[in-house]
């Protein structure tokens, strides 16, 4: 039960916030804190109060599940002001994590200490808001305007060591016992006769190095549409020019404004969705199998990336290639990946050397895999080749081992049927580069056993990845939907839009990259191969992007050849538009008898998003994705979808499903083949429901 307890230990009042799992500051906790400090004021037996958190952390922040609902009193700013107003000293002793409102409670105390290993931060901007309980006013008074802006606009936490250096905390405590550390620190403050020392009474911070305008300029250049970090700069600006009390009022005003934005709703949706994807009834209470050593078949970019991810996260790996030369190349790729991790500060050189010496084995013989618990196949995308690999694995792997395929579109049921144990077969679709990208599609085939699914989710967690369950179909969740909206983009090019305008419209919308920038990054050979593969299933009314084939045949394969849709001068990865590409496209239009027309950026976004949502609705309806939120997480983690929009399904809900449906009806007037309406979308609109109503099941 959520509670704040109050206990007298000698002259110290110990106030403990107990609200598992993260001690969020729910209404019950806010009431409990207010009451505890009323009691402390009146408590003649207590000369000092310490606030601690029960369990594994101090306080994880305001209760996010209350957001978007009518506010419940007392408000957190009032509770913190109440704590700060205490005439006797108040100490916060922090362990584990102090985030958001949690750190603001600590800043309402008069002294702060932390155990080793603590992380302190104000992550509110990641939720589309900003600190709203005094953080924007107290933090600059404690550590200065520039360091405060760094913490508040990035949302990134700092260590207790950095917090001590900056002045955010006063002491790092010895040991790991939070209660003892709290009592010791309180005793030492009592011994020093330390007075109450409110942060609001510290001198007003000054913007000495034009930190405010520097941060505004930096954020304007780097943000892709998010508003919260810039509003947070304004709030810190208030601390510089207003009294503390006026600054708090201004902070509250800005905070409440952000609370009303669709960005806040999108980011909170993303927060809960990324936790909900792992909650599947089919694996609830099912123990995963043990995985200590994994095998990887194939040492190309994907296989080497998967192996890198595994060794970086403490797993032993045996990678099998077809000959020694290929095995050596794979080892060299993994070594390069690890070197890059050392450069990024993710790994030290000794650990890299130990991994290469002990955790990674490369081999050319499947017999070396007999002691592996799970093998991931990452060979050429051919059903025959994969079936051959799986038959071989079936013959040598011990019973209980899991056989996984990294295919990005092939039928996992058919691959499983090549073995005598389809219940042990699953798809693990990593995204390239596999040691960096966070998304893992877990493709569950018809006969896959529940504990194999549970093992896949446990493995993803171990690899620091976000796993989403997908069913079997061509392209699973992400690539299937991608293929559809990518086609919508090609149609727009055929009809008169330039690929550069399309990329610009979509990056302005918030995507990390536009579709033609993505093509150049992935390689135009990939798109060509996909079109070839799908040619056999083509419908007579499908429209074909002949311009894309023309670029491919010229050898303009994208970034790797220095030329694709864009020209890449030496050392430039951004690329510049190429008039020759526009000519090739003009020829393609002429060849198809199309009179080009112009598109507004708004129409480009509407067509692109309508195609995405329409196909996603089919993917949900067919059970390929279990809920709309699974689609959202796939796009946030694997396809550069702007997080502040919450994902394509959340976007659709925010825009209104009736508006999307009306768009599709309009677009279908000129192409009712491509724009056939997804039955689920039609049904939801008819019933006045949205996608979110399907997330609760
Ligand atoms: C804020 O403070 C605003 C103020 O400035 C102003 C107010 C006026 N509330 O992540 P986990 C749930 S904004 C409610 O798996 P971990 C979470 O959904 C807030 N619930 O644990 C999950 O539930 P379930 C600023 C929360 O150990 C469970 O707790 N704070 C909250 O990997 C376990 O979570 C933040 O943005 C919450 N605040 O990581 C911090 N936090 O089991 C957000 C978590 O049903 N939280 N839950 O799925 C985090 O970053 C991580 O949860 C944390 C623990 C690092 C704390």
Boltz pocket constraint, residues with backbone or C-beta under 6 A from the ligand:
constraints:
  - pocket:
      binder: B
      contacts: [[A, 21], [A, 22], [A, 24], [A, 60], [A, 61], [A, 62], [A, 63], [A, 64], [A, 65], [A, 76], [A, 77], [A, 97], [A, 99], [A, 100], [A, 101], [A, 102], [A, 104], [A, 123], [A, 124], [A, 127], [A, 130], [A, 131], [A, 132], [A, 133], [A, 135], [A, 272], [A, 275], [A, 276]]
      max_distance: 6.0
